[in-house]
């Protein structure tokens, strides 16, 4: 085999090899494109299925939330009514207790006033008797002073009379 024949064979092998690689690359690309389009369709199907399930679950959840909300509003309403009733009864009970306490305090106040008036009356009577006693003692003192005055006058006369030259 001559050199030009060898180069020709090398060129043919290279062309066949490159042609084979090009064909293989085309086949691989077609296979990948087909597999990816199938995968895309499968993903689109899964996406729409998932959207359907999420939509159904969302509707179910909205229904559950709505029913729970209505139930909660009912419970809150009944608790509010119960609390209003309790507060009303406690208010009435407190008003009754305050009324009875007021009556009791008024009674105590009246009793204390009567007792105080009695004590004041007794003090006035005692003060009046002390006044009479003090007045009697002052009268007695006045009488004694008058007697002493007479005695002092007699003594003065006697002392003065003797010293004036008799």
C-alpha positions as CSV (number, residue, x, y, z in Angstrom):
1,X,0.0,0.0,0.0
2,X,1.3,3.3,-1.0
3,X,1.3,6.4,1.0
4,X,-1.5,8.1,-0.9
5,X,-3.6,5.0,-0.4
6,X,-2.9,5.0,3.3
7,X,-4.0,8.7,3.5
8,X,-7.1,7.9,1.5
9,X,-8.0,5.1,3.9
10,X,-7.3,7.3,6.9
11,X,-9.6,10.0,5.3
12,X,-12.3,7.4,4.6
13,X,-12.1,6.0,8.2
14,X,-12.1,9.5,9.6
15,X,-15.2,10.4,7.5
16,X,-16.9,7.2,8.5
17,X,-16.0,7.8,12.1
18,X,-17.2,11.4,12.0
19,X,-20.3,10.4,10.1
20,X,-21.0,7.7,12.7
21,X,-20.5,10.2,15.5
22,X,-22.8,12.7,13.8
23,X,-25.5,10.0,13.3
24,X,-25.1,8.8,16.9
25,X,-25.3,12.4,18.2
26,X,-28.5,12.9,16.1
27,X,-30.0,9.7,17.5
28,X,-29.0,10.6,21.1
29,X,-30.5,14.1,20.6
30,X,-33.8,12.6,19.2
31,X,-34.0,10.1,22.0
32,X,-33.4,12.8,24.6
33,X,-35.9,15.1,22.9
34,X,-38.5,12.3,22.9
35,X,-37.7,11.4,26.5
36,X,-37.8,15.0,27.6
37,X,-41.1,15.7,25.8
38,X,-42.6,12.6,27.4
39,X,-41.2,13.8,30.8
40,X,-42.7,17.3,30.1
41,X,-46.1,15.8,29.3
42,X,-45.9,13.6,32.4
43,X,-45.0,16.6,34.5
44,X,-47.8,18.6,33.0
45,X,-50.2,15.8,33.9
46,X,-48.8,15.6,37.4
47,X,-49.1,19.4,37.7
48,X,-52.7,19.5,36.7
49,X,-53.4,16.5,38.9
50,X,-51.7,18.3,41.8
51,X,-53.6,21.5,41.1
52,X,-56.9,19.5,41.1
53,X,-56.0,17.9,44.4
54,X,-54.8,21.2,45.9
55,X,-58.0,22.9,44.7
56,X,-60.1,20.1,46.2
57,X,-58.2,20.2,49.4
58,X,-58.5,24.0,49.5
59,X,-62.2,23.8,49.0
60,X,-62.4,21.1,51.7
61,X,-60.3,23.2,54.1
62,X,-62.4,26.3,53.3
63,X,-65.5,24.3,54.2
64,X,-63.9,23.0,57.4
65,X,-62.7,26.5,58.4
66,X,-66.2,27.9,57.6
67,X,-67.9,25.2,59.7
68,X,-65.4,25.7,62.5
69,X,-65.8,29.4,62.4
70,X,-69.6,29.0,62.6
71,X,-69.2,26.6,65.5
72,X,-66.8,29.0,67.2
73,X,-69.1,31.9,66.8
74,X,-72.0,29.9,68.3
75,X,-69.8,28.9,71.2
76,X,-68.7,32.4,71.8
77,X,-72.3,33.7,71.5
78,X,-73.5,31.1,74.1
79,X,-70.6,31.9,76.4
80,X,-71.3,35.6,76.1
81,X,-75.0,35.0,77.0
82,X,-73.9,32.8,79.9
83,X,-71.5,35.5,81.1
84,X,-74.1,38.2,80.8
85,X,-76.5,36.1,82.9
86,X,-73.8,35.5,85.5
87,X,-72.9,39.2,85.6
88,X,-76.5,40.1,85.9
89,X,-77.1,37.7,88.8
90,X,-73.9,38.9,90.5
91,X,-75.0,42.5,90.0
92,X,-78.4,41.7,91.6
93,X,-76.7,39.9,94.5
94,X,-74.2,42.7,95.0
95,X,-77.1,45.3,95.0
96,X,-78.9,43.2,97.6
97,X,-75.8,42.9,99.8
98,X,-75.1,46.6,99.5
99,X,-78.7,47.4,100.4
100,X,-78.6,45.1,103.5
101,X,-75.3,46.6,104.5
102,X,-76.7,50.1,104.1
103,X,-79.7,49.2,106.3
104,X,-77.4,47.6,108.9
105,X,-75.2,50.7,108.9
106,X,-78.2,53.0,109.2
107,X,-79.4,50.9,112.2
108,X,-76.0,51.1,113.8
109,X,-75.8,54.8,113.1
110,X,-79.2,55.3,114.8
111,X,-78.2,53.2,117.8
112,X,-74.9,55.1,118.1
113,X,-76.7,58.5,117.9
114,X,-79.2,57.4,120.6
115,X,-76.3,56.2,122.8
116,X,-74.4,59.4,122.2
117,X,-77.4,61.5,123.0
118,X,-77.8,59.6,126.2
119,X,-74.2,60.1,127.2
120,X,-74.4,63.8,126.3
121,X,-77.6,64.1,128.5
122,X,-75.8,62.4,131.4
123,X,-72.8,64.7,131.0
124,X,-75.1,67.8,131.0
125,X,-76.8,66.6,134.1
126,X,-73.4,65.9,135.8
127,X,-72.2,69.4,134.7
128,X,-75.4,71.0,136.1
129,X,-74.9,69.2,139.5
130,X,-71.2,70.3,139.5
131,X,-72.3,73.8,138.7
132,X,-74.7,73.8,141.7
133,X,-71.9,72.4,143.9
134,X,-69.3,75.0,142.7
135,X,-71.8,77.8,143.1
136,X,-72.5,76.6,146.7
137,X,-68.8,76.5,147.4
138,X,-68.4,80.0,145.9
139,X,-71.3,81.2,148.1
140,X,-69.6,79.6,151.2
141,X,-66.3,81.2,150.2
142,X,-68.0,84.5,149.8
143,X,-69.5,84.1,153.3
144,X,-66.1,83.2,154.7
145,X,-64.5,86.1,153.0
146,X,-67.2,88.5,154.3
147,X,-66.5,87.1,157.8
148,X,-62.8,87.5,157.3
149,X,-63.3,91.0,156.0
150,X,-65.2,91.8,159.2
151,X,-62.5,90.3,161.3
152,X,-59.8,92.1,159.4
153,X,-61.7,95.4,159.8
154,X,-62.1,94.7,163.6
155,X,-58.4,93.9,163.9
156,X,-57.5,97.0,161.9
157,X,-59.6,99.1,164.1
158,X,-58.1,97.6,167.1
159,X,-54.5,97.9,165.8
160,X,-55.1,101.4,164.4
161,X,-57.1,102.5,167.3
162,X,-54.3,101.6,169.7
163,X,-51.6,103.2,167.5
164,X,-53.5,106.5,167.1
165,X,-52.8,107.5,170.7
166,X,-55.1,106.1,173.1
